[in-house]
Amino acid sequence: MATSFFGDYTPGAEAARLGKSLITLPGGDNLVCAAAAFQFQRQVGAVSPLNLKKRVLTAGEPVGQLTLGVLIGPSKGVGSFLRQYADECKLSGSGNNIMITPVDDCGAGTGRTRWLFSGLLLSGISGNVARTEAGNLVIPSVQLYFVDFEYDD
């Protein structure tokens, strides 16, 4: 009988194939989105009362930032997307939401978790121009702030 190189514990293998992550962009139907990164946080402070042997944690309001990398060229929806998400009057409606659905194809589509970012408002845009074998690409990064983040399994 062979001895395991790293000891008695041998982990079992499990198949996973990460398929296409689907991103739903209201107002950006023709937008070619190449990357998405997000951060959601709230300020947490600690108060140590002078008359008690305990620490009290205080939590501030949450705030998030979503950054999308899009391609200009094959994408015809950049202008309409920017108009949609730069309009602060559309915050209270359901139009400024973005949903990302990562997919695990090995579970016949059962490994889906949906992330919904709502109350999005455009806060900045930056970008670069890259020369590739297929030609020049203009890749802007769009920064959006959001007020709520929901997920389900």
LINKA-V150963 format. One record per residue. N is the residue number from 0. SS is DSSP state (H for helix, E for strand, - for the rest). PHI is phi in whole degrees, 0 to 359 (NA if undefined). Layout:
n: [N | N]
ss: [SS | SS]
phi: [PHI | PHI]
//
This chain:
n: [0 | 1 | 2 | 3 | 4 | 5 | 6 | 7 | 8 | 9 | 10 | 11 | 12 | 13 | 14 | 15 | 16 | 17 | 18 | 19 | 20 | 21 | 22 | 23 | 24 | 25 | 26 | 27 | 28 | 29 | 30 | 31 | 32 | 33 | 34 | 35 | 36 | 37 | 38 | 39 | 40 | 41 | 42 | 43 | 44 | 45 | 46 | 47 | 48 | 49 | 50 | 51 | 52 | 53 | 54 | 55 | 56 | 57 | 58 | 59 | 60 | 61 | 62 | 63 | 64 | 65 | 66 | 67 | 68 | 69 | 70 | 71 | 72 | 73 | 74 | 75 | 76 | 77 | 78 | 79 | 80 | 81 | 82 | 83 | 84 | 85 | 86 | 87 | 88 | 89 | 90 | 91 | 92 | 93 | 94 | 95 | 96 | 97 | 98 | 99 | 100 | 101 | 102 | 103 | 104 | 105 | 106 | 107 | 108 | 109 | 110 | 111 | 112 | 113 | 114 | 115 | 116 | 117 | 118 | 119 | 120 | 121 | 122 | 123 | 124 | 125 | 126 | 127 | 128 | 129 | 130 | 131 | 132 | 133 | 134 | 135 | 136 | 137 | 138 | 139 | 140 | 141 | 142 | 143 | 144 | 145 | 146 | 147 | 148 | 149 | 150 | 151 | 152]
ss: [- | - | - | - | - | - | - | - | - | - | - | - | - | - | - | - | - | E | - | - | - | E | E | E | E | - | - | - | - | - | - | E | E | E | E | E | E | E | E | E | E | E | E | E | E | E | E | - | - | - | - | - | - | - | - | E | E | E | E | E | E | E | E | E | E | E | E | E | E | E | E | E | - | - | - | - | - | H | H | H | H | H | H | H | H | H | - | H | H | H | - | - | - | - | - | - | E | E | E | E | E | E | - | E | H | H | H | - | - | - | - | - | E | E | E | E | E | E | - | - | E | E | E | E | E | E | E | E | E | E | E | E | - | - | E | E | E | E | E | E | E | E | E | E | E | E | - | E | E | E | E | E | -]
phi: [NA | 280 | 258 | 294 | 298 | 255 | 108 | 285 | 275 | 239 | 291 | 281 | 272 | 227 | 281 | 210 | 234 | 279 | 271 | 286 | 272 | 267 | 238 | 253 | 240 | 299 | 85 | 230 | 300 | 260 | 277 | 265 | 262 | 261 | 202 | 217 | 225 | 221 | 215 | 226 | 208 | 218 | 285 | 236 | 240 | 242 | 243 | 250 | 298 | 290 | 258 | 228 | 262 | 206 | 241 | 252 | 265 | 244 | 245 | 271 | 286 | 285 | 214 | 227 | 225 | 241 | 243 | 247 | 259 | 238 | 251 | 261 | 136 | 287 | 266 | 257 | 255 | 295 | 299 | 293 | 298 | 296 | 297 | 296 | 270 | 272 | 272 | 293 | 289 | 268 | 297 | 283 | 274 | 266 | 284 | 263 | 239 | 227 | 241 | 244 | 236 | 291 | 236 | 251 | 288 | 290 | 269 | 55 | 82 | 275 | 269 | 262 | 236 | 259 | 245 | 244 | 255 | 230 | 71 | 277 | 221 | 297 | 242 | 183 | 214 | 216 | 183 | 209 | 246 | 240 | 263 | 238 | 294 | 271 | 125 | 275 | 240 | 259 | 239 | 276 | 252 | 253 | 258 | 231 | 266 | 227 | 254 | 214 | 226 | 237 | 216 | 216 | 255]
//
